[in-house]
Amino acid sequence: MAAIEDLVTELERSYAEAQERMSDPAVFSDRNAAGDAGRRLKELESPYKLAQEWRQITQDLEDAQGDPELAGMTDDLKAQADRLEQDLKVALVERDPNDAKDVLVEIRQGVGGDEAAIWAGDLYRVLTRYAERLGFKTEVLGSQPSEVGGYKEVTFAVKGDGAYSIFKWEGGTHRVQRVPETESQGRIHTSTATAAVMPEAEEVDVEIDQNDLKIDVYRSTGPGGQSVNTTDSAVRITHVPTGIVVAMQDEKSQLQNKTKAMRVLRARLLEAELRRQQEELDATRRSQIGSGERSEKIRTYNYPDSRVTDHRVKVTVNLEKVLGGDLEDFTEALIAEDRRRALETAAV
């Protein structure tokens, strides 16, 4: 009891400090400081409410234990206090500092030839529909359409508070089992598409030395290699120290393509740094819900059986529901499992 009492006291102190900071005129007049203070207060609100509930229940329990007429309530109150204690510990598990950021998503066709490109297009629609359901805005940054439909590759942004906390679970290999439209024998094929999900980096997050960049311009091309523009508007940026290459050609303006390419490059560099930091952490923590590596199969979309299974949490959902952009069941299960494992690790 003493440990949870100390936790609640510390939480109440932090919440009071956050409220004071929000009302500080110096903070209010600084947009960045006010944003940070607001996010901190919002982050503490839910745990603070749980803490107040816990205080009320423990007081009721103490009163019941001292009153013979209320003795019959003690078991129920004790169970409520234990549940609130557990919920409070989970709510206070350290959050990913990038959770509030916008997201860049890169979807690429995997194995399966033309069908993989078509599947990459379908996966793009699933994820953008999910974003729309949640009230997020999406923006296509670049794409390489396939001659048969779908995409060889498509990169898009998801904008909104907490976008990364939701979409980071979509990173990995998405496998589909279905009969392609081009299959005359009715045989089921297995194809894949990969999704790389990165928090969008601000300039303050990633410092890029312009001397480290090799920038090439060329004429943009469409499916089949035909020329799209008559000017050299496409841009390819190579970050020499890491070898990361980003190419953009969707815009007619060279400047616009360069701006988009720099956004993607910044996000990839941040992702690389986050991966490096993650690899330095304890292996137990790293294994939380799979590594999120692109080569890892995270989900199977089975068309004949009309079901989708997430292999990380063993949750299965109706296919039509998922194709409509309803991924909440997966997200909720993945977040709950991540918090449970983080809590286990913190307790070790």
C-alpha positions, 0 to 999 in steps of 0.5 A: 500500500505504501508504494501505491500511496507514494505513486499517487502522491507523486502523481498529484504533485506532477498534475498540480505542477502541470496546471500551474505551468499552464496558467503561467503567463510566460508559458502561455505567451510561448507557443512551443512551451504552451504546447508542451505544457498542454500535452503534459497536462493532457497526458496526466489527466487520465492517471490523475482521475484514476488516482482520485478514484483510488483515494475515494475507494481506499477511504471507503474501504477504511470506513467499511473495515471500521464499521460492522454494518458495512463489513459485507462491502469490504471484499468488493471494495478491496477488489475495486481498489486492487483493480484501480491500483493495476489500472493506475500502474498501467496508465503511468507506464512510460509512453513513447515520446513520439506518440503524439507526432504525425506519421509517414507511411511507406507501402511497397509491393512485396512477393507475388508479382502483379498481385502484390502491387494490387494488394499494396493499393488495397492496403493503402486504401485500408490504412487511409480509410482507418485514418479518415474514421479516426478524423485524421487527414492524409496526404500522398507524398509520392507514388509509383503506380503499377501498370496492372493497378495498385502501387509498386510503392506509395508514401503518404502522411497521416496528420493528427494528434496521436497519429503515430501512437495508432499507426505504428502498429501497422509497420511490417509485412501484410500477407494476403491469401486470395484468388487474383483476378488474373487467375483463370484456374481459381487458385488461391495465391499468397502475396505480400505488401510491406508497410514502414511507419515512421514518426514525422520528424521536425527540423529540430528532431533531425539535424541534416548537414546540407554537405551530406546530401547528393541531389540529382534531378531528372525527368519524371516517368510514369508506368511503363517508363513513358515521360510524364513531364518535359522538364527535369522536375523529379528529385532524388536525394541521397544522404551520403553518410547513411546511404538512404535514398529518397526520390519524388516525382509526383509534383510538377515543381522541382522545389515541391518534389525536393520539399517532400523528399526532405520530409521523407528523408528526415523521417527515415533518419529519425527512424534509423536513430530510434532503431539504434536507440531501441537496440541498446535497450534490454532485449526483453523490452525490445521484444514487446510486440514483435520488432516491427521490422518490415520483414516480419509478417504481422497480419494475414488477410484471408479472403476465402474465409473472410477473416483477418488475423493479427499474429502478434496478439492472435486477434481475428476480425471480419475481412469486410470490416477491416477493408472498410478501414475498421482496425480498432480491434487490432489497435486496442489489443496491441496497445493493451499487450504493449502496456502489459509487457511494459508493466511486467518489465518495469516490475522486474 
